Amino acid sequence: MVRTVDDDGTVDPWQRRSRRRTPRQMPLWQELPLLLIVAFCLAVLIRTFLLQAFFIPSGSMENTLLVGDRVLVNKVVYDVRDPVRGEVVVFRGTEQWVPQVDLGPDPGLAGRAAQTVGDLVGVGRPGEKDFIKRVVGVPGDRVACCDEQGRVTVNEVPLDETYVFQDSPLDLPPNPTECRSRRFDEIVVPPGQIFVMGDHRLVSQDGRCQGPVPIDNVVGRAFMVVWPSSRWSPLPVPETYESVPAAATVSDDGPLPVRPTPGGGVALLVPIATVVSVLARYGRSTHARRRRLLS
């Protein structure tokens, strides 16, 4: 900056005022904690409303998902529509669902604090009532097993489930309290619920013996394996479900009710608006600092 000096040797007062108005740059030791707090808050917002990573604790979805995999779950999609056959979903089990996660011994105060922080940002271990399975039947579907080739049928159409690993044996009689047998009697999926099964049928405890799951209990759709990096891959809907006809639209009690959407648009706009606002403010402050440095 060029300094203008009056005839008497004094600096132009306008320059003195401009220097006084220039705000001081925040030191790094103050700015870094602020940025970390903003990043943590954004992670909590994204985990709460948009996306969350889930840890796979059991082998019930092998080999689609292996123990230790982390999947990315879309928590918004079912605010605007219901689950679709073939999708992999995370849900909270009902009282009939037996926990499959061994929580282990009490980790202590420090361990519980670390778990709480991990849960807030979406990297913690699942709870004992968190499950991940594949949707086989939606409301009104008639699901049964088996046809002449030992396949599961949905609305009398057999599924070619190439993703199934170690199917349950056919020679065991069906038992509504155990999931050991491949065979089970026809189930009509009630309104507002879904019928789910694991891809590793031999060890999976699922809808065969624990019943259907309310759609309101579904956390979201698992759409991608994100860790480890060697297993990075999407989780698409298998083609076999394209041949299944639409579910029955009426029941003995009349038309099946349409599940209302619980304000999904509002849930989506809140975190997006917050993210945009924070980034815009930070961008303006960064641009202002650059201008001061250039001047």
N, C-alpha and C positions, 0 to 999 in steps of 0.2 A: 504494500500500500504506500502511495506517495504522500508524504507529510507536507502540508501547506503551512509555511511560516510567515507571519505578518512582518511588517517592517520593523517593529520593535523587538523581534526575536521570539514572540510567543506563538504557540501552536494554535491553529484555527479552532475555535470553540466547538464548531460543528463536528469535527473529528473526535474531540474529547467526549461529546455526547454519544456519538455512534459507538465508541469503544465501551462506554459505560453500559450501553444497551445490549451489547453482545453477551448472551448467557454463557456461563462457564460449562465446559464439557464434563459430563459425569465421568469420574474415574472408573477404571476397569473393575476395581474391587467392589464398587457399588453396582455397576451395570450388570456384571456376571450373575450375582444372586437374583437380580430382578428378572433376567432372561430365563434363568432356571425355573423360577416360580411360574412365569408365563407358560413355559413349555410343559411343566407339570400340570397346570390347570387345563391346557389344551388337550393333553393326553387323557385326563379324566373325562373331559367333555366328549371326546371322540369315543372313549371306551363306553361311556354311559349311553350315548345316543346313536352312534354310527357303527363302529367296528370294534371287535374284540378278538384277541388271540386266545385260543383254548388249547390246553395241554391234554394229550391223549394218554389216559392212565391204564387202560386195559386193552386186551387183544380182541374185543368183540367185533371190531370193524376191520380186522386183518383180511386180506393184505392191502385193502384200500387205504387204511390208516394203521400205522404201526405204533407200538408203545413208545412214547417220547416225542412223537410228532407234535407240531403245533399247527393248528389250522386257523384261518382267518374267517370270522363269522360276521355276516351282514345282519345287523340288528334292526334295520329299518324296513327291509323288504316285506316282512309280514305285517307291517302296519298299513300297507296299501293293498295287499292281497294275501290269500291263504296259501299254505304249503302245497306243493305239487308232487305227484308221485315221482319217485326216483331221486328226489333231493335228499342230501344229508343234512340233518338238523340237530341242533343242540337244544335240549329241553330240560325242564325240572320234572323229575319223576313224581308220581302221585304216591300216596301211602302204600299202595300195593307193590311199588317198585322197590326191590331189595338193593341197597347201596352196593356198588361195585368198587368203591375207592377205599383203600385202607389208609386212614388218616394218620396212623402211627401214634407214637407217644406225644405227650404235650411238649411242644417246642419251647415253652417258656415265654417270658414276657418279650424278650428281644426277638425271638422267632415269630411270635404272633404279630408284633409290630411290623416286621419285614413282610409277612404274609399280607397284612392289611395294605401296605403300600403297593405290593405287587398286584393285589386285587384291584386297587384303585386305577392303576395304569394298564390293567389287562394282561399281566404276565404271570399271575399267580396260578397255583394248582386248582383244579376244579373242586367243588364241594361234593359231599357224599351223595347228594341228590341230583347232580348234573350228569346227564347222559348224552351220548351222541349215537344216532342210529339213522337208518335210511327209511324214508317214507315209502311204504308199499301200498297203503290204501288211504283214501280221503273220504270225507263224509258221504255215506250212501253206498260205498263200494262193498262188494261181497268178496271176501278174501278167504281162500281155503287151500289145503294141500292134502292130497296131491293128485295130479292127473296120472295117466298110464306111464308117463316117463319120470314121475317123481318130482314134477315141477309145481311151484306155487301158481295158483290161478287168481286173477283179479277180474271180477265180472265175467267169469267162465273163460277168460283168455289166459293161456299159460305164458309165464314169463321165462325168457331165456336169460338167466342170471349168470352171465359169464364172470361177474365180479365176486361170486360167492366162493369162499375158501373153506374147505372141510365142512361140507354139509352134514346135517344131523342124519342118523341112520333111519332107514325106512322100516326096519323090522320091529322097532319098539312101538307099542301101542300109544296112542295119543293120551296125554295127561294134562288137563287144564291147569294143574298146579306146578308143572315142571316143563322146562323147555328142552328136554333131552331128545324127544322124538321130532322127526321132520313133519310128521302128519299131525294135522289139527282140524277140528270141525270148522265148517264155514262160519265166518264172523261177518256180521253186517256192521260196518263202522258207523257209530252213532253220530248224530248232528253235532257239529262243533268239536269233533275229535279226529285223530289220525291213528292209523295202525302202522307201527314201525317194527323193523327187524334189523339185526346186525348182519354184516357181510360174512362174519365167521360164525356160521350157524351152530357149529358143534359146541361152542362155549358161550354164545350170546344168550343173555337173559332178556327177552324182549316181549313184544305184544302177544306171542303165542301163549305165554303163561302169566304175564303181568298186566295184560289188558291194554286197551287203547289209551292215548294221551290227549288231554284237552289242548286245543290249539292255543288257548290262552297261556299255556305253560311253555310254549316254544319260545326260546330266547332269540333264535335267528338261524339263518342258513349258513352252513360251512361251505364255502365256495373255493377254497384254495389251501393247499399245504404250503406253508411258508418256512418251515424249519424241520429238519436240517436242510441246508441249501441243496444237497444232492437229491432231495425228494421234492423240490419245488415243482408243483403241478396243480392244475385246476381240478375241481370235482364236478364234472358235468353230469347231466341226467342221462342214464343209459338209454340207448335207442329202443330197447324192448318195450318201454312204457308208452311209446308212441302208438302202438297197436291196441292199447287198452281203451275200450269205449268209455264215454262219459259215465259218471256215477248216476245212480237213480236220483231223480229230482223230487220224488214223492215218497212218503213212507205211509205206514198204516195210520198215522195221526195227521196226515196232510203234508203240505209242502215242507221241505227242509228249510229252516230259517237261514237267512243270509247273515253271515257274521259281519257286524259293523266294523269299520276301521276306526281305531281309537286315536284320532287326531294325529296321524302319522306325519302330515305336512308340518304341523307345529313343532313336533319333536325334531324334524330335520332342519327347520329354519333356525331354531334357537342356536345350536352349535355353529352352524355356518355363519350366521350373522356375528356371533362372538369372535370367530376366527378372523373373518374379514375385517372387523373393527380393530382388533389388536394388531393385525399385520399392517393395516393402513396407518395406524398411529405410529407404529415402529418405523415404517417406511418414511413417513414425513419427518420424524426426528432424525433419522439417518441422513436423509437428503439435506436437512438443514445443517447438520454438522459438516457434511462434505462441502457445502457452499461456504461455510465459515473458514474451513481449512484452505480452500482455493483462493479466498479473498486475502 
